[in-house]
Amino acid sequence: MTKTAEGASSPPADPAPHAPATLPRKQLIGIIGALALGAFLMILNETVLTVALPSIMADYGVSAAAGQWLTTGFLLTMAVVIPTTGFLLQRFPLRGLFVFALASFIVGLLLAVIAPTFAVLLAARILQAVGTAIVLPLLMTTTLTLVPLQHRGMVMGLNSIVISVGPAIGPTVSGVIVNALSWHWIFAAMLPLAIVILVLGVLFIKVPSATRKVPVDAASVVLSALAFGGLVYAISIFGDVLDSPALPLVSAAIGLAALALFVDRQIRLARTGKELLNLRPFTNRTFSLSVALIMIAMGTLIGTVVILPIFLQNGSGLSTLTIGMMLLPGGLIQVVIGPIFGRVFDRHGPRPVLIPGALLLAAGQWLFTTIDPDTALGLIIAFHTIFSVGLAMLMTGLLSAALSDVPLKLYSHGSAIFNTGQQLGGAIGTTIFVTVMSAIAAGETEAGSALVDGLFHGAHVAFLIGGILASLGVVFALFIKAAPKRH
């Protein structure tokens, strides 16, 4: 039996990860604010090396393949840690998890600032990823368990800024810093901010938690690492499949086999309450469709953010700083409209937010297919803004809609699944966009075409695939409905 803060007893399998409570408004704002700021800084850090990678490669004398491990290692760590957060949120109190996540991130930042070798920098990125993987589900689960239902959409709108704006402005931030200083200052600038956020969390996060001592199933942890780590690694190196198919295919096979074993084991362990990740949320159609839609949204977002700078810089000759500033309006408009559409979600449910959002996301991808070397910069900014508005609308209500009909005790597991889907979607989207654009550009260049023509043709095909996937997302959005109110 587990004792809650109020002294009531409950069966060991039932308690919510963090018991709902009516908290003073100031404390609630402090809790969500500290978590949101921490998550924003960490998500920003996820894409901040996009522009800085050439400088890092030159400083350490490493190849592009080795340099890419700063991103691959980060994604692998996220893929391994996030599925365990459903267990962690039940086993440890909110404050302890927050402090551990921020401490891991801060140590990672400090190591990155002083990194004498590439291996130390890679280790720093892994530590940063551990903190990021814990804070994201922490933010979502805490919002769903502590924020009153009538305000949940608005708060999730604010949280959507964390998820979608961070990756969008990461290249802008790094472009400005790398142009003015060195790449070390990217991490140095984040370090004092992370320390301030840690202090805020320690001051405000004082919430009674219904934790329980659950034994860790070692086999589930190993299978989870092999499944999600193997799949993300296979996805990240899939672009090399034509040159050396063995490694991507073997990694994918191991990942899929481990995933099948992992799913089977979790289903069996769920009967005794000892599972690492409860998969019951997938029995709900709205949850499953929402996970599929977030994968599409994150795949198109990260894919777009990665390839836009590549083909505009190499194809149109735009500077890194110009491209970074070009992405800024889309990020800023998400900051403005996220809370607005959050209120719409609170009053009218998910459909008036998710359906138009999916349509605008798809429209943005289709508009990107029309870009050529002569396209005016203002028009590209307009296309990106349309895409960003759709993304903000989707992010505002998608997690709330996903968990709207999931039992409270499964929120931590649902959030872990949802965030795992985000990372897999981002990894898949990046691989598809970069592989397609690079392969077509290389093929046309070998055939005698100009590099600029190959890059733009490759980008067109990549955005065509993104448009098809985003259009499928519109279909998914049509079937996501509000659940009956429970509070």
matplotlib code that plots the C-alpha trace (Angstrom):
import matplotlib.pyplot as plt

x = [0.0, 1.2, 0.5, -0.3, 0.3, -3.3, -2.8, -5.1, -4.1, -4.3, -3.2, 0.4, -0.6, -3.0, -1.5, -1.0, 2.7, 2.0, -1.1, -3.5, -3.6, -5.1, -2.0, -1.8, -1.7, 1.8, 3.3, 1.6, 2.9, 6.4, 6.3, 5.1, 7.4, 10.5, 9.7, 8.8, 12.0, 14.1, 12.5, 12.8, 16.5, 17.0, 15.0, 16.8, 20.1, 18.9, 19.2, 21.7, 24.7, 23.2, 25.1, 28.2, 29.1, 31.6, 33.5, 33.6, 34.8, 37.6, 38.6, 38.9, 40.0, 37.2, 35.2, 31.6, 30.6, 32.3, 30.8, 27.3, 27.6, 27.0, 23.5, 23.2, 24.5, 22.0, 19.1, 20.2, 20.3, 16.9, 15.5, 16.9, 16.0, 12.5, 10.7, 12.0, 10.4, 7.0, 8.6, 10.8, 7.7, 6.1, 9.2, 10.7, 9.2, 8.9, 11.4, 14.1, 13.7, 13.9, 17.0, 18.7, 17.7, 19.0, 22.2, 22.9, 22.3, 24.5, 27.4, 27.0, 27.1, 30.2, 32.0, 31.1, 32.5, 35.9, 36.0, 39.6, 38.8, 35.9, 35.2, 34.6, 32.3, 30.3, 30.1, 28.8, 26.1, 25.0, 24.7, 22.7, 20.4, 19.7, 18.4, 16.3, 14.8, 13.6, 12.3, 10.1, 7.8, 8.0, 6.6, 3.7, 2.7, 2.9, 0.7, -1.9, -2.0, -1.8, -3.4, -7.2, -9.0, -10.5, -7.0, -5.2, -5.4, -4.0, -1.0, -0.4, -0.4, 2.5, 4.1, 3.8, 6.2, 8.8, 8.4, 8.1, 9.9, 13.1, 14.1, 13.0, 15.2, 18.1, 19.9, 19.2, 20.8, 23.8, 24.3, 24.5, 26.9, 29.2, 29.4, 30.4, 32.3, 33.2, 31.0, 32.0, 30.0, 26.8, 27.1, 28.6, 25.6, 23.2, 25.1, 24.0, 20.4, 20.4, 21.6, 19.0, 16.3, 17.6, 17.3, 13.7, 12.8, 14.2, 12.3, 8.9, 8.6, 7.3, 4.5, 3.2, 3.8, 2.3, 5.4, 5.8, 8.7, 8.6, 11.4, 13.3, 12.8, 16.4, 15.3, 12.8, 15.5, 17.8, 15.1, 14.0, 17.6, 18.1, 14.6, 14.5, 18.3, 18.6, 15.8, 17.0, 20.5, 19.3, 17.2, 20.1, 22.5, 19.9, 21.4, 24.4, 22.3, 23.2, 27.0, 27.1, 23.7, 24.8, 25.0, 21.6, 19.8, 21.2, 20.6, 17.0, 16.5, 17.8, 15.7, 12.5, 13.1, 13.8, 10.8, 8.5, 10.0, 9.7, 6.0, 5.3, 7.1, 5.4, 1.9, 2.7, 4.3, 1.4, -0.8, 1.3, 2.1, 5.8, 6.0, 8.6, 6.2, 2.5, 1.2, -2.5, -2.9, -2.6, -5.9, -7.5, -7.9, -7.5, -4.2, -2.9, -3.9, -2.3, 1.0, 1.0, 0.2, 2.9, 5.4, 4.4, 4.6, 8.0, 9.3, 8.4, 9.6, 13.1, 13.4, 12.5, 14.8, 17.7, 17.5, 16.4, 19.7, 21.6, 20.0, 19.5, 23.1, 24.7, 22.0, 21.0, 24.3, 22.5, 24.6, 24.1, 23.0, 20.4, 19.0, 18.8, 17.0, 14.6, 13.4, 12.9, 9.4, 7.9, 9.3, 8.1, 4.6, 4.3, 5.1, 2.2, -0.5, 0.2, -1.7, -4.4, -5.3, -4.8, -7.9, -9.7, -8.9, -10.2, -13.5, -14.2, -12.1, -9.4, -11.1, -11.2, -7.4, -6.1, -7.9, -6.9, -3.4, -2.9, -4.2, -1.7, 1.1, 0.4, 0.0, 3.4, 5.0, 3.4, 4.3, 8.0, 7.9, 7.6, 10.8, 13.6, 16.8, 14.8, 12.2, 12.0, 13.2, 10.0, 8.0, 10.0, 9.5, 5.7, 5.7, 7.6, 5.2, 2.2, 3.9, 4.8, 1.2, 0.0, 2.7, 1.8, -1.9, -1.1, 1.3, -1.1, -3.7, -2.2, -0.9, -4.0, -6.2, -4.1, -4.5, -8.0, -9.5, -6.6, -6.8, -4.9, -2.7, -1.4, -0.5, 3.2, 3.3, 1.2, 3.5, 6.6, 5.1, 4.1, 7.6, 9.3, 7.1, 8.3, 11.9, 11.4, 9.4, 12.1, 14.8, 12.8, 11.9, 15.5, 16.7, 14.1, 14.6, 18.4, 18.8, 16.4, 17.9, 21.5, 20.9, 19.2, 21.7, 24.6, 23.0, 22.3, 25.7, 27.4, 25.2, 26.5, 23.9, 24.8, 24.9, 22.3, 19.8, 20.4, 19.9, 16.7, 15.3, 16.3, 14.6, 11.5, 11.2, 11.8, 9.1, 6.8, 7.2, 6.6, 3.5, 2.1, 2.8, 1.3, -1.8, -2.1, -1.9, -5.0, -6.9, -5.7, -6.8, -10.4, -10.8, -9.4, -12.4, -12.9, -13.4, -16.2, -15.1, -14.0, -13.2]
y = [0.0, 3.5, 6.6, 9.8, 13.3, 13.3, 10.1, 8.0, 4.4, 3.1, -0.1, -0.1, -0.2, 2.7, 6.0, 8.8, 9.7, 13.1, 13.4, 16.2, 19.0, 22.5, 24.6, 28.3, 30.1, 31.6, 28.2, 26.6, 29.3, 28.8, 25.0, 25.1, 28.1, 26.4, 23.2, 25.0, 27.2, 24.2, 22.3, 25.3, 25.6, 21.9, 21.7, 24.7, 22.9, 19.9, 21.7, 24.4, 22.6, 22.6, 25.7, 25.2, 21.6, 22.7, 24.8, 21.9, 19.5, 22.0, 22.6, 18.9, 17.6, 15.1, 14.0, 14.8, 11.3, 11.6, 15.1, 13.8, 11.7, 14.8, 14.7, 10.9, 10.3, 12.9, 11.2, 7.8, 8.8, 10.4, 7.3, 5.1, 7.3, 8.6, 5.2, 4.8, 8.0, 6.4, 4.3, 7.2, 9.4, 6.8, 5.9, 9.3, 12.7, 15.5, 17.8, 15.1, 14.2, 17.9, 18.5, 15.4, 16.4, 20.0, 18.9, 16.4, 19.1, 21.7, 19.2, 18.5, 22.2, 22.8, 19.8, 21.2, 24.6, 23.2, 20.0, 19.4, 16.5, 15.5, 12.5, 14.8, 16.9, 13.8, 12.7, 16.2, 15.9, 12.6, 14.1, 17.0, 14.5, 12.6, 15.8, 16.7, 13.2, 13.5, 17.1, 16.9, 14.1, 15.8, 19.1, 17.4, 15.0, 17.8, 20.1, 17.3, 16.4, 19.8, 22.4, 22.6, 21.2, 24.6, 26.1, 23.1, 24.0, 27.5, 26.1, 23.4, 26.3, 27.8, 24.4, 24.1, 27.1, 24.9, 22.0, 23.8, 27.1, 25.8, 23.7, 26.5, 29.2, 26.9, 27.6, 31.3, 31.4, 29.4, 31.4, 34.7, 33.3, 31.4, 34.5, 36.8, 34.4, 30.7, 27.6, 27.2, 30.3, 28.5, 26.3, 29.0, 31.3, 28.5, 27.6, 30.6, 30.3, 26.6, 27.4, 30.1, 27.6, 25.0, 27.5, 28.4, 24.8, 24.1, 27.1, 26.4, 22.6, 21.5, 19.1, 16.1, 13.0, 9.6, 7.6, 3.8, 1.5, -0.4, -2.9, -2.2, -4.9, -5.1, -7.1, -4.4, -1.7, -3.7, -4.4, -0.8, 0.4, -2.1, -1.4, 2.4, 2.9, 0.4, 2.0, 5.6, 4.6, 2.7, 5.8, 8.2, 6.2, 5.1, 7.6, 5.2, 2.2, 2.3, 2.4, 0.0, -1.6, -4.1, -1.8, 0.1, -3.1, -5.1, -2.2, -1.9, -5.7, -5.7, -2.7, -4.3, -7.6, -6.0, -3.8, -6.9, -8.6, -5.3, -4.9, -8.5, -8.2, -5.0, -6.5, -9.4, -7.3, -4.8, -7.5, -7.3, -3.6, -4.1, -2.9, -0.3, 1.3, 0.6, 0.4, 0.5, 4.1, 2.6, 0.9, 4.4, 5.5, 9.2, 8.5, 6.4, 9.0, 11.8, 9.9, 9.4, 13.1, 14.3, 12.1, 13.7, 17.2, 16.7, 14.9, 17.8, 20.4, 19.0, 17.9, 21.4, 23.2, 21.0, 21.2, 24.8, 26.2, 23.6, 24.3, 28.1, 28.6, 26.4, 27.0, 30.7, 31.8, 33.2, 33.7, 31.6, 34.7, 35.6, 32.1, 32.1, 35.4, 34.2, 31.4, 33.8, 35.2, 31.7, 31.0, 34.3, 33.9, 30.6, 32.4, 34.7, 32.4, 29.3, 30.6, 32.1, 28.7, 27.2, 29.2, 28.0, 24.4, 25.0, 26.4, 24.3, 21.1, 19.8, 19.8, 23.6, 23.7, 20.4, 20.3, 23.9, 23.3, 20.1, 21.9, 24.7, 22.3, 20.5, 23.8, 24.9, 21.7, 22.0, 25.6, 24.7, 22.5, 25.7, 27.3, 27.9, 30.0, 33.0, 32.9, 36.1, 35.8, 37.4, 34.6, 31.9, 33.7, 33.7, 30.0, 29.2, 31.3, 29.4, 26.2, 27.5, 28.6, 25.1, 23.6, 25.9, 24.9, 21.2, 21.4, 23.4, 20.7, 17.4, 16.0, 17.1, 15.5, 12.4, 11.8, 13.2, 9.7, 8.0, 7.1, 9.5, 6.8, 6.2, 9.8, 9.3, 6.3, 8.1, 11.1, 8.9, 7.2, 10.6, 12.1, 8.9, 9.4, 13.0, 11.9, 9.0, 11.3, 14.0, 11.4, 9.8, 13.2, 14.4, 11.2, 11.3, 15.0, 14.9, 11.6, 12.4, 15.9, 14.7, 11.6, 13.6, 16.4, 14.0, 12.1, 15.2, 16.7, 13.5, 13.7, 17.1, 19.4, 22.4, 21.8, 24.4, 22.7, 19.4, 20.8, 22.5, 19.5, 17.3, 19.7, 19.7, 15.9, 16.0, 18.6, 16.6, 13.6, 16.0, 17.3, 13.8, 12.9, 16.1, 15.6, 12.1, 14.0, 16.0, 12.7, 11.7, 15.1, 14.6, 11.5, 13.1, 14.0, 15.4, 12.9, 13.4, 15.7, 13.9, 16.7]
z = [0.0, -0.8, 1.4, -0.4, 0.9, 2.3, 4.1, 2.0, 1.0, -2.5, -4.3, -5.5, -9.2, -9.1, -8.0, -10.4, -10.8, -9.1, -7.1, -8.4, -5.9, -5.7, -5.5, -5.0, -8.3, -7.7, -6.9, -9.9, -12.2, -10.7, -11.2, -14.8, -15.5, -14.2, -16.1, -19.3, -19.2, -18.6, -21.5, -23.8, -23.2, -23.7, -26.9, -28.2, -27.4, -29.5, -32.9, -31.9, -33.4, -36.9, -38.0, -35.7, -36.9, -39.6, -37.1, -34.6, -37.2, -38.2, -34.5, -33.7, -37.1, -37.4, -40.5, -41.2, -40.4, -36.9, -36.4, -37.1, -33.9, -31.9, -33.2, -33.5, -30.0, -28.7, -30.4, -29.3, -25.7, -25.9, -27.5, -24.7, -21.8, -22.7, -22.6, -19.0, -17.8, -17.3, -14.6, -13.3, -12.8, -10.6, -8.7, -7.9, -6.8, -9.2, -7.5, -7.4, -11.1, -12.0, -10.0, -11.5, -15.1, -14.7, -12.9, -15.8, -18.4, -16.5, -16.2, -19.9, -20.8, -18.6, -20.3, -23.7, -22.9, -21.8, -24.0, -24.9, -27.3, -29.5, -27.3, -24.3, -26.4, -27.4, -23.7, -22.9, -25.5, -24.0, -20.6, -22.1, -23.7, -20.4, -18.9, -21.9, -22.1, -18.5, -18.5, -21.5, -20.1, -16.7, -18.1, -20.0, -17.1, -14.5, -16.7, -17.1, -13.4, -11.7, -14.1, -13.8, -16.8, -17.8, -18.2, -19.5, -23.2, -22.6, -20.6, -23.2, -25.7, -23.8, -23.6, -27.4, -27.6, -25.9, -28.3, -31.6, -31.2, -29.7, -32.7, -35.1, -33.6, -32.6, -35.9, -35.6, -32.1, -33.1, -36.4, -34.5, -31.9, -34.3, -36.5, -33.6, -31.4, -31.3, -31.0, -27.3, -26.5, -27.6, -24.5, -22.3, -22.9, -21.8, -18.7, -16.4, -17.7, -16.8, -13.3, -12.8, -13.9, -11.5, -8.6, -9.6, -9.7, -6.2, -4.9, -6.5, -7.0, -3.7, -4.6, -2.7, -4.8, -4.7, -5.5, -5.1, -4.9, -8.2, -8.9, -12.2, -14.7, -16.1, -19.2, -20.1, -19.8, -22.1, -24.6, -24.6, -25.2, -28.1, -29.6, -29.6, -29.8, -32.6, -34.6, -34.1, -35.1, -38.2, -39.1, -38.6, -40.9, -43.4, -45.9, -46.2, -47.1, -50.8, -50.1, -47.1, -46.5, -43.8, -40.8, -41.3, -42.1, -39.2, -36.8, -38.0, -37.7, -34.1, -33.2, -34.6, -33.0, -29.7, -30.0, -30.5, -27.5, -25.5, -26.3, -25.5, -22.1, -21.2, -21.9, -19.6, -16.8, -16.8, -15.3, -12.1, -12.2, -12.8, -16.4, -17.5, -20.0, -19.9, -23.5, -22.6, -24.0, -27.5, -27.0, -27.3, -30.9, -30.2, -28.4, -31.3, -33.9, -31.9, -31.6, -35.4, -35.9, -33.6, -35.4, -38.7, -37.2, -35.7, -38.7, -41.1, -38.5, -37.9, -41.6, -42.7, -40.2, -41.3, -45.1, -45.5, -44.4, -46.6, -49.9, -49.4, -48.3, -51.0, -53.7, -53.2, -51.6, -48.5, -45.4, -42.2, -40.4, -43.1, -43.1, -39.3, -39.2, -42.0, -39.6, -36.8, -37.7, -37.8, -34.4, -33.0, -34.3, -32.5, -29.3, -29.9, -31.1, -28.9, -25.9, -28.1, -29.6, -26.2, -25.1, -28.2, -27.2, -23.7, -24.9, -28.0, -27.8, -30.1, -33.5, -34.2, -33.4, -34.8, -38.1, -39.3, -37.8, -39.9, -43.0, -42.6, -41.8, -45.1, -47.0, -45.8, -47.0, -50.4, -50.8, -50.0, -53.2, -55.3, -54.1, -56.7, -56.8, -57.9, -55.2, -53.2, -49.6, -48.3, -50.0, -48.3, -45.0, -45.7, -46.5, -43.3, -41.3, -42.7, -41.8, -38.3, -37.6, -38.4, -36.2, -33.3, -33.5, -33.6, -30.7, -28.6, -28.2, -29.4, -26.0, -24.1, -26.8, -26.8, -23.0, -22.8, -22.5, -20.9, -17.1, -14.9, -13.5, -17.1, -17.8, -17.1, -19.5, -22.1, -21.9, -22.3, -25.3, -26.8, -26.3, -27.7, -30.8, -31.1, -31.1, -33.5, -35.8, -35.7, -36.5, -39.3, -40.8, -40.8, -42.4, -45.1, -46.0, -45.9, -47.7, -50.5, -51.1, -50.9, -53.1, -55.9, -55.7, -55.9, -58.8, -60.9, -60.2, -61.4, -64.5, -65.3, -63.7, -61.6, -57.8, -57.2, -59.6, -57.9, -54.4, -55.3, -57.2, -54.2, -51.8, -53.9, -53.7, -50.0, -49.4, -51.7, -49.4, -46.5, -48.1, -48.6, -45.0, -43.7, -45.8, -44.2, -40.9, -41.9, -42.2, -38.8, -37.3, -38.6, -36.4, -33.1, -30.9, -27.5, -24.7, -22.1, -19.3, -16.1, -13.7]

ax = plt.figure().add_subplot(projection="3d")
ax.plot(x, y, z, "-o")
ax.set_aspect("equal")
plt.show()
